[in-house]
């Protein structure tokens, strides 16, 4: 069963999608000894409570933070019992659009996006959606169009009844150095996929 935030963040790589390079940090000790942290000067950091504590409360996101600032901020985050997903710095100002792609049980895809710089949280937490498009199962995609390309990347996984959180950047990013990046894969609430069954 893959349910923790960190496991959901790791799922894109399991299915061959471009994702961030990251590491889970759960304590100051982990932070101090992390080779990943010591090899970099700046980061993008997502935080979360272990699912058993407070799974539905939005936690801090630090999309760009220096190593010095991270070490200064981390004790406060750990006192709040947060865990950290520390990743290569990916600057939201380089984002062209971001949002969610839902693939339902029948293989139909719906994309909801916010256009311009920013993080996917503007869609998932603030509900800012500039465009919504639906792609019936089997429809022809124009892969030269960036939105269609993003949908195709998610469809290639073969997953259904899931939501992909993603962004499209104007520069190559992530472990595959591509413009499309998938941040997380989550259950769509129907519990009809095998990834999230108990």
C-alpha positions as CSV (number, residue, x, y, z in Angstrom):
1,X,0.0,0.0,0.0
2,X,1.6,3.3,-1.1
3,X,-0.1,6.1,0.9
4,X,2.4,8.3,2.6
5,X,3.1,11.7,1.1
6,X,6.7,10.7,0.3
7,X,5.7,7.5,-1.4
8,X,3.1,9.4,-3.5
9,X,5.9,11.8,-4.5
10,X,8.1,8.8,-5.5
11,X,5.5,7.1,-7.6
12,X,6.2,9.2,-10.8
13,X,9.7,7.8,-11.1
14,X,8.4,4.2,-10.6
15,X,6.2,4.7,-13.7
16,X,9.0,6.3,-15.7
17,X,7.8,9.9,-15.5
18,X,10.1,12.9,-15.0
19,X,10.2,13.8,-11.3
20,X,12.4,15.8,-8.9
21,X,15.5,14.4,-7.3
22,X,14.7,14.4,-3.6
23,X,15.3,12.8,-0.3
24,X,13.2,12.4,2.8
25,X,14.4,14.2,5.9
26,X,12.7,13.5,9.3
27,X,15.1,15.1,11.8
28,X,17.9,17.6,12.3
29,X,20.3,14.6,12.5
30,X,19.1,13.4,9.1
31,X,19.6,16.9,7.7
32,X,23.1,17.3,9.0
33,X,24.3,14.0,7.7
34,X,22.5,14.0,4.3
35,X,24.9,13.7,1.4
36,X,22.2,15.0,-0.9
37,X,21.9,18.2,1.2
38,X,25.7,18.7,1.5
39,X,26.1,18.4,-2.3
40,X,23.7,21.3,-3.1
41,X,23.5,25.0,-2.3
42,X,19.8,25.6,-2.7
43,X,16.6,23.5,-2.6
44,X,12.9,23.2,-3.1
45,X,11.3,21.8,0.1
46,X,7.8,20.4,0.7
47,X,6.7,19.5,4.2
48,X,4.1,17.1,5.5
49,X,2.8,15.5,8.6
50,X,3.0,11.8,8.8
51,X,-0.4,10.7,7.5
52,X,-1.6,9.5,10.9
53,X,-1.3,13.0,12.4
54,X,-3.0,15.6,10.2
55,X,-3.3,14.5,6.6
56,X,-5.8,17.2,5.4
57,X,-4.0,20.3,6.6
58,X,-1.9,22.3,4.1
59,X,1.7,22.4,5.2
60,X,4.5,24.9,4.3
61,X,6.1,24.7,0.9
62,X,9.5,26.4,0.4
63,X,10.0,26.3,-3.4
64,X,13.4,28.1,-3.3
65,X,15.5,28.1,-0.2
66,X,19.3,28.3,0.4
67,X,21.1,25.7,2.5
68,X,21.8,28.3,5.2
69,X,18.1,29.3,5.3
70,X,17.0,25.6,5.4
71,X,19.2,24.8,8.4
72,X,17.8,27.9,10.2
73,X,14.2,27.0,9.4
74,X,14.4,23.2,9.9
75,X,14.2,23.2,13.7
76,X,10.9,25.0,13.7
77,X,9.5,22.6,11.1
78,X,10.6,19.5,13.1
79,X,9.2,21.0,16.3
80,X,5.8,21.0,14.4
81,X,6.4,17.3,13.7
82,X,6.7,17.9,10.0
83,X,8.8,15.8,7.7
84,X,10.7,17.3,4.8
85,X,11.0,16.3,1.1
86,X,14.2,18.1,0.2
87,X,14.7,18.4,-3.6
88,X,16.8,20.1,-6.2
89,X,15.8,23.7,-6.4
90,X,13.2,24.2,-9.2
91,X,12.1,27.8,-9.4
92,X,8.4,28.4,-9.9
93,X,9.2,31.5,-12.0
94,X,10.3,29.2,-14.8
95,X,6.9,27.4,-14.9
96,X,4.7,27.9,-18.0
97,X,1.6,26.2,-16.6
98,X,0.8,23.7,-13.9
99,X,-2.1,21.7,-12.6
100,X,-3.7,18.2,-12.4
101,X,-4.5,15.5,-14.9
102,X,-7.2,13.1,-13.8
103,X,-7.5,9.7,-15.6
104,X,-10.7,8.1,-14.7
105,X,-11.6,4.4,-14.5
106,X,-12.6,4.4,-18.2
107,X,-9.3,6.0,-19.4
108,X,-10.8,9.5,-20.1
109,X,-8.4,12.3,-19.1
110,X,-9.2,15.7,-17.8
111,X,-6.6,18.4,-17.4
112,X,-7.0,21.5,-15.2
113,X,-4.3,24.1,-15.4
114,X,-3.2,27.5,-14.2
115,X,-1.2,29.4,-16.7
116,X,2.0,31.3,-15.9
117,X,4.6,31.1,-13.2
118,X,3.8,29.4,-9.9
119,X,3.5,26.1,-8.1
120,X,0.9,23.4,-8.6
121,X,-0.5,24.4,-5.2
122,X,-2.3,27.3,-6.8
123,X,-4.5,24.7,-8.5
124,X,-4.7,22.0,-5.7
125,X,-5.1,24.3,-2.7
126,X,-6.3,27.6,-4.0
127,X,-8.5,26.3,-6.8
128,X,-7.1,28.6,-9.5
129,X,-7.9,27.0,-12.9
130,X,-7.5,28.9,-16.1
131,X,-8.3,26.1,-18.5
132,X,-10.1,22.7,-18.3
133,X,-10.0,20.2,-21.2
134,X,-11.3,16.6,-21.4
135,X,-9.8,13.9,-23.6
136,X,-12.0,10.9,-24.2
137,X,-10.3,7.5,-24.1
138,X,-8.6,6.9,-27.4
139,X,-8.8,10.4,-28.8
140,X,-6.0,11.7,-31.0
141,X,-3.5,13.9,-29.2
142,X,-1.4,16.7,-30.8
143,X,1.9,16.0,-29.1
144,X,3.3,19.3,-30.4
145,X,0.9,21.1,-28.1
146,X,2.3,21.2,-24.6
147,X,-1.0,20.4,-22.8
148,X,-1.5,17.3,-25.0
149,X,2.1,16.2,-24.4
150,X,1.6,16.3,-20.7
151,X,-1.6,14.3,-20.9
152,X,0.2,11.7,-23.1
153,X,3.0,11.4,-20.5
154,X,0.4,10.4,-17.9
155,X,-1.6,8.1,-20.2
156,X,1.6,6.2,-21.0
157,X,1.8,4.9,-17.4
158,X,-1.4,2.9,-18.0
159,X,-2.8,4.1,-14.6
160,X,-6.5,4.8,-14.1
161,X,-8.5,6.3,-11.3
162,X,-5.6,8.5,-10.3
163,X,-4.6,12.2,-10.3
164,X,-1.2,13.4,-11.5
165,X,0.0,16.7,-10.1
166,X,2.4,18.2,-12.7
167,X,4.0,21.3,-14.1
168,X,5.4,22.3,-17.5
169,X,8.6,24.5,-17.5
170,X,10.3,26.6,-20.0
171,X,13.6,24.9,-19.2
172,X,14.5,21.2,-18.7
173,X,14.3,20.1,-15.0
174,X,14.1,17.0,-12.9
175,X,15.9,13.7,-13.0
176,X,15.2,13.2,-16.8
177,X,15.9,16.9,-17.6
178,X,12.5,17.4,-19.4
179,X,10.1,20.3,-19.4
180,X,7.2,18.2,-18.1
181,X,7.5,17.1,-14.4
182,X,5.1,15.0,-12.3
183,X,5.1,16.0,-8.6
184,X,2.9,13.3,-7.2
185,X,0.3,10.6,-8.1
186,X,-2.7,10.3,-5.8
187,X,-5.9,8.3,-5.7
188,X,-8.9,10.0,-7.3
189,X,-11.2,9.1,-4.4
190,X,-13.0,6.2,-6.2
191,X,-10.6,3.6,-4.7
192,X,-10.7,1.8,-8.1
193,X,-7.0,1.5,-8.7
194,X,-4.6,-1.1,-7.3
195,X,-2.0,1.4,-6.1
196,X,-4.0,2.7,-3.2
197,X,-6.1,-0.3,-2.2
198,X,-5.8,-1.4,1.5
